[in-house]
């Protein structure tokens, strides 16, 4: 984000096309990460891999796809959404628990 601020003199809410809009889906031609990397120009691929290595070294992250969360998982997701919503500079509608199910 710092690079965007320096180039444009303001904070950008769209660092990745469609990246921060609720319900936005970005379609890729293949579900394989390697295919996406292969579709990039060499310099962009190098920069992306470098950024991924740096971020992996800074924090251990685990990702999951959760469909139709229930109980404690739903409570945790809704709490995380609420924290993110309260910190956001740009806010859309505040979603309810039913939306996350």
C-alpha positions in Angstrom: 0.0 0.0 0.0 2.9 2.4 0.7 3.9 2.2 -2.9 0.4 3.1 -4.1 0.3 6.0 -1.7 3.7 7.3 -2.9 2.7 7.1 -6.5 -0.8 8.5 -6.3 -0.4 10.7 -3.2 -3.4 9.0 -1.6 -4.5 5.7 -0.1 -6.0 3.3 -2.6 -8.9 1.0 -1.6 -8.4 -1.1 -4.7 -4.8 -2.5 -4.5 -6.1 -5.6 -6.3 -8.9 -5.3 -8.8 -12.1 -6.3 -7.0 -10.1 -7.1 -3.9 -12.1 -5.1 -1.4 -15.6 -5.2 -2.6 -18.1 -7.5 -0.8 -19.2 -10.4 -2.9 -16.6 -9.8 -5.6 -15.3 -12.9 -7.4 -12.1 -12.9 -9.5 -12.2 -15.7 -12.0 -8.9 -17.4 -13.0 -8.6 -19.8 -15.9 -7.3 -22.6 -13.7 -7.5 -23.5 -10.0 -3.7 -24.2 -10.0 -1.4 -21.5 -8.6 1.3 -22.6 -11.0 -0.9 -21.9 -14.0 -1.6 -18.4 -12.8 2.1 -17.7 -12.2 2.9 -19.1 -15.7 0.4 -16.6 -17.2 2.3 -13.6 -15.8 5.2 -11.8 -17.4 8.5 -12.9 -16.0 9.2 -9.7 -14.1 5.7 -9.7 -12.5 6.1 -13.4 -11.6 9.5 -12.7 -9.9 8.0 -9.7 -7.9 5.0 -11.7 -6.8 7.1 -14.7 -5.7 9.4 -12.4 -3.8 6.5 -10.8 -2.0 5.1 -14.2 -1.1 8.4 -15.3 0.3 8.7 -12.2 2.4 5.2 -12.4 3.7 5.6 -16.1 4.6 8.8 -15.2 6.5 6.9 -12.6 8.6 3.8 -14.5 9.6 2.6 -18.1 9.6 -0.8 -18.1 7.9 -3.3 -20.9 7.4 -6.1 -20.6 4.9 -9.3 -22.6 4.6 -12.5 -22.5 2.5 -15.4 -22.7 4.8 -18.9 -23.2 3.4 -22.0 -22.7 5.5 -20.3 -22.1 8.9 -22.2 -23.0 12.1 -21.9 -22.4 15.8 -18.5 -21.3 17.1 -17.0 -21.0 13.7 -19.7 -18.6 12.6 -19.3 -16.6 15.9 -15.5 -16.3 15.2 -16.0 -15.3 11.6 -18.6 -12.7 12.5 -16.3 -11.2 15.2 -13.4 -11.0 12.7 -15.7 -9.3 10.2 -16.8 -6.8 12.8 -13.2 -5.9 13.8 -12.3 -5.4 10.1 -15.5 -3.4 9.5 -14.8 -1.0 12.5 -11.2 -0.4 11.3 -12.1 0.3 7.7 -11.8 3.7 6.2 -14.3 2.9 3.5 -17.4 1.1 4.6 -20.2 -0.5 2.7 -23.2 -2.0 4.3 -22.7 -3.7 7.6 -23.5 -7.4 7.0 -25.3 -9.6 9.5 -24.7 -13.1 10.7 -27.2 -14.5 8.2 -25.0 -13.2 5.3 -22.1 -15.4 6.5 -24.1 -18.6 6.6 
